Each structure stands twice: as C-alpha cells, then as structure tokens.
Amino acid sequence: MKTLLSQDPHNTTQFREKQLEAAIGRQTRVLRKQRGWTIAQFASEMDVSEGMISKIENGQVSPSLSMLQVISNTLSVPLTALFQGFEEHRPVMHVKSGEGVEAERAGTRAGHHYTLLGHLGAQSSSVLVEPYLITLTETSDTFETFQHIGMEFIYMLEGEVTYRHGAETFVLRPGDSLYFDADAPHGPERLTKLPARYLSIICYSQE
C-alpha cells in the first residue's frame, strides 16, 4: 500500500547547511529555479556578473547585506527567506550498541526488560520521543494492560508475540510493525517464541 506523504525527503529546501554562506547559496538557487530563470537571466535582472551569481549559489562568497537585499527584491521574497536553509545547532544523541540506559516502566515488574536508546532535552521539541528496545525472555509475564498518553510504534526484531490493543490482537513476527493510540489498554498477551525483542517508540506532546 502506497501513501502520498506531505514531505519530500529529496526536496533541496529541506537540506540544512553547516555554513551560512552555503545555506544562502542553496536557497538562492532554489528560488531562482522556481522562477525558471537561468543564471544568465538572474544575473541580468540583478545587474551583476554571471560569475558572481555562481559564487553566491555555490557558497563561495559571503554576500553583503545590500547584496542580500538586492537578491530578495529581485526574487520578490522576504530577506528572511534566504536563510531558510540555515539552522542553529540541533541536538543529537548517538548511542552505541549495548550502551542504552536500563529503564523502569510499568512492565518492568512483569519481567520486561527496557533499554532506553536515546533522549533529548525537553526544550528541543514540542514533541517528546522515547525509543526503547524491549526484551522478553522465559522469565517474562504477559502484561497487556499498559495505558499511557501519546502514540506508540512497535517494530518486531526477534521472536513472536501476540500483542493486544483494546479489543483486537495481532501476531507480531520479525519485520512486523504496529502503530497505535497508546491510551487504549495494550501489551503482549501471548509469548509464542522467545526470546522476543522489539523496538517501541513512544511519542507525546510536552503539553
């Protein structure tokens, strides 16, 4: 089943540059092409050389404020539109294999082993994301009454379990996934093949 997504991962305007000059250059090129102008046509509109346009678009020069104003006026866009490809530092966390943090959650008392794979500060986004690696073994009990706010995504890595969500059950094998509203009672109801491991990604609003 194919679904049309609202975001294009290959859209050049989505790329984030490390250097301001490169970001301005990329955005200038994108806006120029949206108008169907060649470099020669754009240079003529701005009354500058084609070489200067090429240098700006390739991030080889740092345009002055007056030059940026000319570019924005020529393209009929706000000055701030030229900075859309530039971002300040965004947080990132790299967790190496075996270095996740052991976490306590409701299912821990049922012998479910939770490994938190990453966490970013609450100020980094309006949405909080908790990625867990969950391991079930012979010592684990079934525990199908989890309930919490947000949405949850499960991706089965190993083993086989029957997972309940509300009134429905789903057999999960390696490669299967389940995406659901976590406010309904849910959890593994039958442990068919152990050990079982799956990724659980929980998302919820800070509010």
N, CA, C and O of each residue as an XYZ file, in Angstrom:
828
protein
N       0.847     -1.191      0.000
C       0.000      0.000      0.000
C       0.886      1.244      0.000
O       1.756      1.394      0.858
N       0.662      2.126     -0.957
C       1.445      3.348     -1.058
C       0.635      4.535     -0.546
O      -0.545      4.686     -0.864
N       1.290      5.367      0.250
C       0.638      6.556      0.792
C       1.422      7.788      0.363
O       2.648      7.818      0.471
N       0.715      8.803     -0.125
C       1.359     10.040     -0.536
C       1.709     10.850      0.706
O       0.827     11.230      1.476
N       2.994     11.110      0.897
C       3.441     11.859      2.062
C       3.499     13.346      1.749
O       3.722     13.742      0.605
N       3.297     14.162      2.773
C       3.279     15.608      2.576
C       4.679     16.189      2.451
O       4.840     17.296      1.936
N       5.707     15.459      2.917
C       7.071     15.944      2.849
C       7.869     15.154      1.825
O       7.731     13.936      1.719
N       8.699     15.854      1.079
C       9.570     15.226      0.101
C      10.982     15.177      0.689
O      11.619     16.221      0.832
N      11.491     13.970      1.038
C      12.822     13.893      1.649
C      13.932     14.315      0.715
O      15.062     14.532      1.153
N      13.625     14.437     -0.593
C      14.640     14.821     -1.569
C      14.551     16.305     -1.943
O      15.307     16.779     -2.792
N      13.638     17.027     -1.317
C      13.474     18.449     -1.610
C      14.688     19.208     -1.095
O      15.019     19.137      0.089
N      15.346     19.931     -1.986
C      16.580     20.615     -1.587
C      16.340     21.674     -0.535
O      17.267     22.029      0.194
N      15.111     22.199     -0.428
C      14.868     23.218      0.587
C      14.855     22.622      1.982
O      14.882     23.359      2.968
N      14.813     21.291      2.082
C      14.803     20.666      3.390
C      16.212     20.425      3.915
O      16.383     20.100      5.090
N      17.220     20.578      3.069
C      18.588     20.339      3.493
C      19.033     21.435      4.455
O      18.679     22.600      4.277
N      19.795     21.072      5.457
C      20.294     22.034      6.421
C      21.806     22.141      6.290
O      22.511     21.133      6.329
N      22.292     23.343      6.138
C      23.705     23.556      5.886
C      24.445     23.931      7.164
O      23.860     24.496      8.088
N      25.717     23.615      7.208
C      26.541     23.972      8.354
C      26.999     25.417      8.258
O      27.191     26.080      9.277
N      27.171     25.900      7.051
C      27.669     27.248      6.870
C      26.574     28.158      6.321
O      25.787     27.772      5.456
N      26.552     29.373      6.850
C      25.528     30.325      6.432
C      25.624     30.621      4.941
O      24.606     30.701      4.254
N      26.861     30.786      4.434
C      27.036     31.098      3.013
C      26.459     30.001      2.123
O      25.797     30.279      1.123
N      26.720     28.749      2.503
C      26.211     27.633      1.705
C      24.697     27.579      1.748
O      24.054     27.267      0.745
N      24.117     27.884      2.919
C      22.662     27.871      3.052
C      22.020     28.955      2.194
O      21.020     28.712      1.520
N      22.600     30.153      2.223
C      22.076     31.253      1.408
C      22.194     30.908     -0.075
O      21.270     31.146     -0.853
N      23.335     30.348     -0.452
C      23.543     29.982     -1.849
C      22.552     28.947     -2.331
O      21.993     29.070     -3.421
N      22.332     27.918     -1.513
C      21.392     26.862     -1.898
C      19.979     27.415     -2.029
O      19.265     27.097     -2.981
N      19.581     28.243     -1.068
C      18.231     28.798     -1.104
C      18.059     29.750     -2.277
O      16.994     29.784     -2.893
N      19.085     30.521     -2.592
C      19.028     31.426     -3.747
C      18.838     30.634     -5.028
O      18.038     31.009     -5.885
N      19.581     29.530     -5.158
C      19.461     28.691     -6.355
C      18.070     28.085     -6.466
O      17.494     28.045     -7.554
N      17.524     27.610     -5.341
C      16.185     27.020     -5.346
C      15.145     28.045     -5.788
O      14.294     27.746     -6.626
N      15.211     29.255     -5.228
C      14.241     30.303     -5.570
C      14.387     30.756     -7.017
O      13.398     31.045     -7.690
N      15.641     30.815     -7.491
C      15.869     31.192     -8.901
C      15.241     30.163     -9.833
O      14.569     30.521    -10.800
N      15.463     28.885     -9.539
C      14.941     27.826    -10.408
C      13.416     27.770    -10.349
O      12.767     27.409    -11.331
N      12.846     28.126     -9.203
C      11.388     28.153     -9.107
C      10.785     29.173    -10.070
O       9.650     29.019    -10.521
N      11.559     30.223    -10.381
C      11.097     31.232    -11.330
C      11.452     30.880    -12.768
O      11.090     31.600    -13.698
N      12.149     29.788    -12.944
C      12.511     29.346    -14.279
C      13.614     30.157    -14.915
O      13.752     30.161    -16.138
N      14.413     30.853    -14.101
C      15.487     31.690    -14.619
C      16.789     30.907    -14.711
O      17.104     30.089    -13.845
N      17.537     31.171    -15.771
C      18.898     30.682    -15.861
C      19.788     31.623    -15.050
O      19.360     32.698    -14.631
N      21.032     31.199    -14.837
C      21.971     32.078    -14.134
C      22.138     33.392    -14.906
O      22.222     34.464    -14.306
N      22.185     33.299    -16.247
C      22.348     34.497    -17.076
C      21.168     35.449    -16.913
O      21.355     36.661    -16.805
N      19.959     34.903    -16.895
C      18.768     35.741    -16.735
C      18.736     36.384    -15.350
O      18.391     37.556    -15.205
N      19.099     35.602    -14.343
C      19.111     36.118    -12.968
C      20.159     37.222    -12.820
O      19.913     38.248    -12.187
N      21.327     36.993    -13.415
C      22.395     37.989    -13.350
C      21.964     39.287    -14.029
O      22.260     40.382    -13.552
N      21.264     39.144    -15.144
C      20.785     40.325    -15.857
C      19.768     41.092    -15.020
O      19.805     42.322    -14.967
N      18.857     40.368    -14.364
C      17.854     41.009    -13.516
C      18.508     41.755    -12.356
O      18.036     42.813    -11.940
N      19.613     41.182    -11.833
C      20.286     41.795    -10.685
C      21.344     42.810    -11.088
O      21.844     43.571    -10.260
N      21.682     42.806    -12.395
C      22.717     43.700    -12.920
C      24.077     43.401    -12.285
O      24.822     44.301    -11.898
N      24.374     42.086    -12.194
C      25.696     41.651    -11.742
C      26.193     40.605    -12.728
O      25.454     40.188    -13.620
N      27.450     40.177    -12.571
C      28.017     39.185    -13.482
C      27.491     37.783    -13.167
O      27.076     37.483    -12.047
N      27.527     36.937    -14.206
C      27.129     35.546    -14.004
C      28.074     34.861    -13.021
O      27.661     33.994    -12.250
N      29.334     35.255    -13.056
C      30.317     34.670    -12.145
C      29.964     34.941    -10.693
O      30.145     34.076     -9.836
N      29.461     36.139    -10.410
C      29.070     36.478     -9.044
C      27.888     35.631     -8.591
O      27.857     35.157     -7.455
N      26.919     35.443     -9.475
C      25.762     34.605     -9.135
C      26.225     33.184     -8.839
O      25.780     32.565     -7.872
N      27.118     32.675     -9.673
C      27.630     31.313     -9.483
C      28.330     31.174     -8.132
O      28.149     30.179     -7.429
N      29.135     32.185     -7.774
C      29.840     32.138     -6.494
C      28.881     32.190     -5.317
O      29.071     31.491     -4.322
N      27.843     33.026     -5.435
C      26.843     33.116     -4.358
C      26.125     31.787     -4.186
O      25.966     31.295     -3.069
N      25.690     31.208     -5.311
C      24.910     29.972     -5.233
C      25.746     28.792     -4.761
O      25.197     27.828     -4.227
N      27.030     28.845     -4.940
C      27.908     27.754     -4.506
C      28.536     28.019     -3.139
O      29.396     27.265     -2.685
N      28.096     29.099     -2.490
C      28.588     29.387     -1.157
C      30.040     29.799     -1.096
O      30.692     29.650     -0.063
N      30.554     30.326     -2.214
C      31.971     30.688     -2.275
C      32.244     32.112     -1.805
O      33.396     32.483     -1.580
N      31.196     32.904     -1.657
C      31.348     34.276     -1.165
C      30.315     34.533     -0.086
O      29.294     33.850     -0.010
N      30.590     35.527      0.750
C      29.634     35.918      1.774
C      28.969     37.213      1.316
O      29.577     38.280      1.399
N      27.723     37.134      0.831
C      27.062     38.334      0.296
C      26.886     39.403      1.370
O      26.568     39.095      2.519
N      27.093     40.658      0.987
C      26.866     41.771      1.911
C      25.372     41.918      2.152
O      24.560     41.338      1.431
N      25.014     42.691      3.162
C      23.606     42.919      3.455
C      22.897     43.586      2.286
O      21.751     43.263      1.975
N      23.585     44.512      1.646
C      22.977     45.192      0.495
C      22.763     44.214     -0.659
O      21.761     44.298     -1.368
N      23.710     43.281     -0.847
C      23.563     42.285     -1.906
C      22.394     41.349     -1.595
O      21.632     40.978     -2.489
N      22.259     40.973     -0.331
C      21.141     40.122      0.061
C      19.816     40.825     -0.193
O      18.836     40.193     -0.589
N      19.788     42.132      0.035
C      18.570     42.892     -0.212
C      18.224     42.910     -1.697
O      17.055     42.809     -2.068
N      19.244     43.040     -2.545
C      19.025     43.012     -3.988
C      18.489     41.652     -4.416
O      17.565     41.563     -5.223
N      19.079     40.597     -3.866
C      18.629     39.239     -4.215
C      17.167     39.052     -3.823
O      16.370     38.560     -4.621
N      16.809     39.442     -2.597
C      15.430     39.259     -2.135
C      14.456     40.101     -2.950
O      13.352     39.648     -3.253
N      14.852     41.324     -3.308
C      13.979     42.185     -4.121
C      13.789     41.607     -5.513
O      12.683     41.621     -6.053
N      14.876     41.096     -6.094
C      14.800     40.530     -7.442
C      13.917     39.294     -7.475
O      13.162     39.077     -8.424
N      14.023     38.478     -6.415
C      13.238     37.249     -6.349
C      11.844     37.475     -5.766
O      11.013     36.567     -5.743
N      11.601     38.714     -5.290
C      10.300     39.072     -4.692
C       9.964     38.184     -3.496
O       8.848     37.681     -3.365
N      10.950     38.009     -2.637
C      10.748     37.230     -1.412
C      11.279     38.037     -0.231
O      12.122     38.913     -0.423
N      10.803     37.761      0.993
C      11.353     38.448      2.164
C      12.831     38.099      2.324
O      13.270     37.026      1.912
N      13.577     38.991      2.913
C      15.001     38.749      3.145
C      15.217     37.477      3.946
O      16.178     36.745      3.711
N      14.325     37.215      4.891
C      14.474     36.031      5.746
C      14.342     34.720      4.976
O      14.799     33.675      5.439
N      13.713     34.777      3.792
C      13.546     33.555      3.004
C      14.886     32.995      2.547
O      14.998     31.803      2.260
N      15.899     33.846      2.479
C      17.221     33.398      2.026
C      17.952     32.614      3.099
O      18.977     31.993      2.817
N      17.447     32.629      4.321
C      18.120     31.951      5.436
C      17.426     30.655      5.843
O      17.773     30.057      6.862
N      16.450     30.220      5.055
C      15.668     29.060      5.448
C      16.487     27.772      5.493
O      16.108     26.833      6.192
N      17.581     27.711      4.776
C      18.394     26.504      4.800
C      19.394     26.468      5.930
O      20.145     25.503      6.069
N      19.411     27.519      6.745
C      20.406     27.589      7.813
C      19.738     27.371      9.164
O      18.702     27.968      9.456
N      20.332     26.519      9.979
C      19.792     26.250     11.307
C      20.887     26.380     12.346
O      22.056     26.101     12.079
N      20.499     26.799     13.511
C      21.415     26.772     14.631
C      21.617     25.316     15.054
O      20.989     24.409     14.507
N      22.485     25.106     16.016
C      22.781     23.748     16.463
C      21.512     23.024     16.902
O      20.720     23.561     17.677
N      21.328     21.827     16.411
C      20.227     20.981     16.814
C      20.785     19.788     17.577
O      21.797     19.218     17.167
N      20.152     19.398     18.675
C      20.703     18.305     19.488
C      20.645     16.966     18.777
O      19.757     16.725     17.959
N      21.581     16.107     19.090
C      21.628     14.757     18.540
C      22.246     13.849     19.592
O      23.100     14.282     20.365
N      21.828     12.615     19.622
C      22.386     11.650     20.575
C      22.747     10.371     19.841
O      21.926      9.807     19.117
N      23.973      9.919     20.030
C      24.455      8.679     19.427
C      24.654      7.661     20.542
O      25.477      7.861     21.435
N      23.898      6.572     20.487
C      24.019      5.515     21.490
C      24.584      4.284     20.817
O      23.955      3.710     19.928
N      25.772      3.875     21.237
C      26.406      2.707     20.648
C      25.766      1.419     21.156
O      25.092      1.401     22.186
N      25.992      0.358     20.418
C      25.427     -0.935     20.768
C      25.789     -1.314     22.206
O      26.952     -1.273     22.606
N      24.774     -1.677     22.957
C      24.997     -2.120     24.326
C      25.113     -1.010     25.343
O      25.312     -1.280     26.528
N      24.991      0.245     24.907
C      25.165      1.365     25.820
C      23.870      2.098     26.147
O      23.906      3.204     26.685
N      22.731      1.499     25.828
C      21.462      2.108     26.191
C      21.276      2.096     27.698
O      21.937      1.336     28.405
N      20.381      2.935     28.187
C      20.146      3.070     29.619
C      19.001      2.152     30.045
O      17.926      2.166     29.446
N      19.245      1.358     31.083
C      18.190      0.496     31.599
C      17.114      1.385     32.231
O      17.423      2.285     33.013
N      15.867      1.127     31.889
C      14.775      1.997     32.327
C      13.725      1.211     33.098
O      13.524      0.017     32.873
N      13.063      1.910     34.011
C      11.960      1.335     34.770
C      10.649      1.832     34.180
O      10.401      3.037     34.121
N       9.809      0.891     33.740
C       8.482      1.231     33.264
C       7.491      0.250     33.860
O       7.874     -0.678     34.573
N       6.216      0.459     33.565
C       5.171     -0.360     34.190
C       5.405     -1.856     33.991
O       5.165     -2.656     34.896
N       5.875     -2.228     32.798
C       6.046     -3.648     32.508
C       7.272     -4.272     33.139
O       7.454     -5.486     33.057
N       8.122     -3.466     33.769
C       9.347     -4.000     34.360
C       9.030     -5.054     35.408
O       9.730     -6.059     35.530
N       7.969     -4.809     36.161
C       7.613     -5.765     37.213
C       7.132     -7.096     36.642
O       7.062     -8.085     37.372
N       6.801     -7.139     35.361
C       6.393     -8.381     34.719
C       7.557     -9.056     34.009
O       7.366     -9.986     33.226
N       8.776     -8.572     34.294
C       9.952     -9.194     33.704
C      10.273     -8.692     32.316
O      11.008     -9.346     31.576
N       9.729     -7.533     31.945
C      10.034     -6.946     30.638
C      11.273     -6.065     30.810
O      11.352     -5.242     31.722
N      12.221     -6.257     29.921
C      13.496     -5.546     30.022
C      13.485     -4.352     29.072
O      13.390     -4.531     27.857
N      13.581     -3.121     29.618
C      13.528     -1.900     28.815
C      14.913     -1.266     28.728
O      15.579     -1.051     29.741
N      15.329     -0.974     27.506
C      16.571     -0.243     27.284
C      16.241      1.036     26.530
O      15.826      0.990     25.372
N      16.425      2.182     27.189
C      16.164      3.470     26.549
C      17.314      3.774     25.584
O      18.474      3.817     25.993
N      16.993      3.983     24.316
C      18.007      4.150     23.273
C      18.373      5.595     22.993
O      19.279      5.853     22.200
N      17.697      6.539     23.618
C      18.035      7.941     23.371
C      17.044      8.855     24.045
O      15.890      8.496     24.278
N      17.523     10.055     24.356
C      16.644     11.047     24.960
C      17.244     12.424     24.740
O      18.427     12.641     24.999
N      16.428     13.353     24.262
C      16.853     14.730     24.070
C      16.137     15.613     25.066
O      15.053     15.274     25.542
N      16.739     16.743     25.382
C      16.171     17.665     26.358
C      14.769     18.095     25.989
O      14.413     18.146     24.812
N      13.982     18.401     26.991
C      12.574     18.761     26.782
C      12.412     20.019     25.949
O      11.351     20.243     25.366
N      13.469     20.859     25.883
C      13.358     22.116     25.145
C      13.646     21.948     23.656
O      13.491     22.897     22.886
N      14.067     20.739     23.239
C      14.471     20.556     21.847
C      13.293     20.466     20.884
O      13.457     20.683     19.684
N      12.113     20.148     21.398
C      10.956     19.995     20.519
C       9.690     20.057     21.351
O       9.718     19.851     22.564
N       8.572     20.345     20.683
C       7.290     20.342     21.373
C       6.763     18.925     21.550
O       5.790     18.697     22.269
N       7.424     17.967     20.881
C       7.033     16.564     20.972
C       8.160     15.773     21.628
O       9.320     15.909     21.242
N       7.827     14.955     22.608
C       8.806     14.093     23.258
C       8.750     12.711     22.636
O       7.669     12.192     22.356
N       9.913     12.115     22.420
C      10.020     10.794     21.815
C      10.873      9.911     22.721
O      11.976     10.295     23.112
N      10.360      8.734     23.052
C      11.098      7.780     23.875
C      11.267      6.482     23.096
O      10.307      5.725     22.950
N      12.474      6.208     22.592
C      12.708      4.955     21.870
C      13.257      3.879     22.830
O      14.262      4.097     23.508
N      12.596      2.743     22.874
C      13.016      1.652     23.749
C      13.284      0.390     22.947
O      12.645      0.132     21.926
N      14.239     -0.386     23.429
C      14.419     -1.756     22.962
C      13.870     -2.636     24.075
O      14.396     -2.622     25.187
N      12.828     -3.394     23.794
C      12.174     -4.230     24.797
C      12.520     -5.689     24.548
O      12.392     -6.187     23.430
N      12.958     -6.365     25.597
C      13.352     -7.771     25.504
C      12.473     -8.605     26.428
O      12.325     -8.289     27.608
N      11.896     -9.661     25.892
C      11.079    -10.602     26.658
C      11.765    -11.961     26.645
O      12.206    -12.436     25.599
N      11.849    -12.582     27.820
C      12.507    -13.886     27.945
C      11.578    -14.875     28.640
O      10.401    -14.590     28.863
N      12.130    -16.053     28.983
C      11.337    -17.079     29.650
C      10.810    -16.598     31.002
O       9.807    -17.109     31.501
N      11.489    -15.616     31.590
C      11.072    -15.121     32.903
C      10.023    -14.015     32.806
O       9.542    -13.532     33.831
N       9.668    -13.613     31.602
C       8.709    -12.521     31.416
C       7.273    -13.025     31.498
O       6.963    -14.136     31.068
N       6.414    -12.197     32.052
C       4.981    -12.495     32.100
C       4.269    -11.724     31.000
O       4.794    -10.748     30.463
N       3.055    -12.181     30.674
C       2.228    -11.375     29.775
C       1.746    -10.158     30.560
O       1.555    -10.212     31.775
N       1.559     -9.075     29.838
C       1.189     -7.825     30.520
C       0.525     -6.934     29.485
O       1.176     -6.094     28.863
N      -0.775     -7.125     29.305
C      -1.482     -6.457     28.209
C      -2.312     -5.266     28.665
O      -3.276     -4.897     27.994
N      -1.958     -4.659     29.786
C      -2.770     -3.557     30.293
C      -1.985     -2.255     30.434
O      -2.276     -1.449     31.318
N      -0.986     -2.043     29.565
C      -0.322     -0.739     29.529
C      -1.333      0.310     29.075
O      -2.167      0.036     28.211
N      -1.266      1.481     29.639
C      -2.031      2.626     29.166
C      -1.236      3.881     29.463
O      -0.800      4.089     30.595
N      -1.044      4.717     28.460
C      -0.329      5.973     28.659
C      -0.687      6.927     27.527
O      -1.253      6.513     26.516
N      -0.362      8.186     27.694
C      -0.694      9.171     26.673
C       0.190      8.988     25.442
O       1.243      8.354     25.512
N      -0.242      9.543     24.327
C       0.581      9.577     23.126
C       0.315      8.439     22.155
O      -0.639      7.673     22.295
N       1.193      8.361     21.170
C       1.147      7.319     20.153
C       2.351      6.410     20.342
O       3.389      6.835     20.850
N       2.204      5.162     19.931
C       3.312      4.212     20.067
C       3.493      3.439     18.760
O       2.524      3.066     18.098
N       4.748      3.213     18.414
C       5.087      2.426     17.222
C       5.966      1.263     17.658
O       6.962      1.459     18.354
N       5.597      0.048     17.247
C       6.360     -1.151     17.585
C       6.879     -1.790     16.305
O       6.156     -1.926     15.318
N       8.154     -2.180     16.347
C       8.742     -2.903     15.209
C       9.389     -4.175     15.751
O      10.306     -4.115     16.570
N       8.908     -5.317     15.290
C       9.366     -6.612     15.806
C      10.718     -6.990     15.214
O      10.903     -6.959     13.997
N      11.657     -7.345     16.080
C      13.011     -7.712     15.650
C      13.276     -9.200     15.729
O      13.943     -9.761     14.859
N      12.757     -9.846     16.770
C      13.085    -11.249     17.016
C      11.962    -11.895     17.805
O      11.287    -11.233     18.594
N      11.760    -13.197     17.590
C      10.742    -13.932     18.323
C       9.346    -13.731     17.767
O       9.174    -13.264     16.641
N       8.347    -14.088     18.569
C       6.958    -13.942     18.144
C       6.071    -13.730     19.362
O       6.164    -14.467     20.343
N       5.211    -12.719     19.295
C       4.263    -12.457     20.380
C       2.907    -12.121     19.778
O       2.801    -11.659     18.642
N       1.878    -12.367     20.575
C       0.545    -11.882     20.227
C       0.310    -10.630     21.050
O       0.325    -10.674     22.280
N       0.094     -9.521     20.373
C       0.019     -8.217     21.035
C      -1.415     -7.722     21.019
O      -2.070     -7.706     19.977
N      -1.893     -7.318     22.185
C      -3.266     -6.813     22.288
C      -3.291     -5.298     22.264
O      -2.447     -4.634     22.867
N      -4.287     -4.757     21.549
C      -4.591     -3.323     21.607
C      -6.100     -3.197     21.675
O      -6.807     -3.466     20.704
N      -6.587     -2.778     22.853
C      -8.026     -2.713     23.032
C      -8.656     -4.088     22.904
O      -8.273     -5.025     23.605
N      -9.636     -4.207     21.994
C     -10.335     -5.478     21.809
C      -9.701     -6.350     20.734
O     -10.180     -7.455     20.484
N      -8.636     -5.880     20.094
C      -8.019     -6.613     18.992
C      -6.673     -7.210     19.406
O      -6.003     -6.705     20.306
N      -6.294     -8.294     18.727
C      -4.969     -8.891     18.937
C      -4.261     -9.043     17.598
O      -4.897     -9.213     16.558
N      -2.927     -8.977     17.641
C      -2.117     -9.042     16.427
C      -0.911     -9.944     16.686
O      -0.223     -9.801     17.696
N      -0.670    -10.858     15.775
C       0.515    -11.709     15.870
C       1.681    -10.952     15.244
O       1.633    -10.600     14.066
N       2.723    -10.703     16.025
C       3.877     -9.943     15.555
C       5.077    -10.855     15.394
O       5.511    -11.510     16.342
N       5.607    -10.889     14.179
C       6.814    -11.650     13.867
C       7.877    -10.682     13.359
O       7.542     -9.541     13.042
N       9.143    -11.084     13.268
C      10.210    -10.183     12.810
C       9.844     -9.459     11.514
O       9.455    -10.086     10.528
N       9.973     -8.152     11.530
C       9.627     -7.335     10.366
C       8.241     -6.743     10.443
O       7.927     -5.820      9.691
N       7.387     -7.254     11.345
C       6.040     -6.701     11.508
C       6.098     -5.420     12.343
O       7.017     -5.221     13.137
N       5.110     -4.568     12.147
C       5.037     -3.337     12.935
C       3.601     -3.090     13.361
O       2.655     -3.621     12.779
N       3.466     -2.269     14.393
C       2.165     -1.918     14.924
C       2.234     -0.462     15.369
O       3.160     -0.071     16.079
N       1.267      0.331     14.959
C       1.244      1.753     15.287
C      -0.123      2.062     15.861
O      -1.136      1.780     15.220
N      -0.177      2.643     17.070
C      -1.473      2.754     17.722
C      -1.525      3.897     18.734
O      -0.505      4.448     19.147
N      -2.771      4.228     19.116
C      -3.039      5.188     20.172
C      -2.791      4.472     21.500
O      -3.471      3.498     21.824
N      -1.812      4.963     22.267
C      -1.387      4.258     23.476
C      -2.333      4.473     24.650
O      -2.100      3.926     25.728
N      -3.389      5.252     24.471
C      -4.339      5.477     25.557
C      -5.241      4.270     25.776
O      -5.880      4.148     26.822
N      -5.293      3.370     24.780
C      -6.069      2.136     24.924
C      -5.200      1.082     25.615
O      -3.981      1.093     25.444
N      -5.801      0.168     26.396
C      -5.010     -0.900     27.021
C      -4.272     -1.706     25.951
O      -4.859     -2.086     24.938
N      -2.993     -1.961     26.180
C      -2.215     -2.681     25.179
C      -1.052     -3.399     25.842
O      -0.684     -3.101     26.979
N      -0.482     -4.347     25.116
C       0.676     -5.079     25.620
C       0.703     -6.498     25.082
O      -0.269     -6.947     24.475
N       1.816     -7.220     25.298
C       1.943     -8.599     24.807
C       1.060     -9.554     25.605
O       1.199     -9.672     26.822
N       0.162    -10.227     24.915
C      -0.797    -11.127     25.569
C      -0.323    -12.570     25.555
O      -0.624    -13.334     26.473
N       0.419    -12.948     24.514
C       0.919    -14.322     24.416
C       2.349    -14.296     23.904
O       2.636    -13.674     22.881
N       3.255    -14.977     24.618
C       4.660    -15.036     24.213
C       4.886    -16.374     23.533
O       5.062    -17.398     24.193
N       4.878    -16.356     22.205
C       4.899    -17.597     21.435
C       6.306    -18.118     21.192
O       6.561    -19.316     21.310
N       7.205    -17.227     20.857
C       8.578    -17.636     20.567
C       9.541    -16.679     21.264
O       9.551    -15.479     20.993
N      10.343    -17.230     22.158
C      11.268    -16.418     22.953
C      12.717    -16.826     22.703
O      12.972    -17.969     22.323
N      13.667    -15.920     22.906
C      13.453    -14.541     23.349
C      12.801    -13.707     22.252
O      12.937    -13.990     21.061
N      12.095    -12.678     22.687
C      11.448    -11.760     21.753
C      12.001    -10.365     22.001
O      12.170     -9.944     23.146
N      12.282     -9.650     20.910
C      12.778     -8.269     21.026
C      12.035     -7.396     20.033
O      11.799     -7.786     18.889
N      11.675     -6.220     20.487
C      11.052     -5.270     19.566
C      11.367     -3.836     19.976
O      11.596     -3.535     21.147
N      11.370     -2.966     18.977
C      11.535     -1.541     19.228
C      10.180     -0.939     19.556
O       9.184     -1.218     18.889
N      10.155     -0.123     20.577
C       8.941      0.591     20.946
C       9.273      2.082     20.984
O      10.106      2.518     21.779
N       8.622      2.855     20.127
C       8.866      4.302     20.048
C       7.590      5.015     20.471
O       6.559      4.918     19.806
N       7.673      5.729     21.581
C       6.517      6.415     22.150
C       6.659      7.917     21.924
O       7.699      8.498     22.234
N       5.632      8.535     21.392
C       5.641      9.970     21.104
C       4.452     10.636     21.786
O       3.326     10.141     21.735
N       4.730     11.766     22.423
C       3.636     12.504     23.050
C       4.015     13.979     23.177
O       5.196     14.326     23.203
N       3.019     14.825     23.254
C       3.234     16.254     23.351
C       3.700     16.632     24.744
O       3.277     16.029     25.731
N       4.581     17.641     24.827
C       5.017     18.131     26.138
C       3.863     18.694     26.935
O       3.883     18.692     28.166
N       2.856     19.177     26.224
C       1.703     19.770     26.910
C       0.844     18.717     27.577
O      -0.167     19.046     28.197
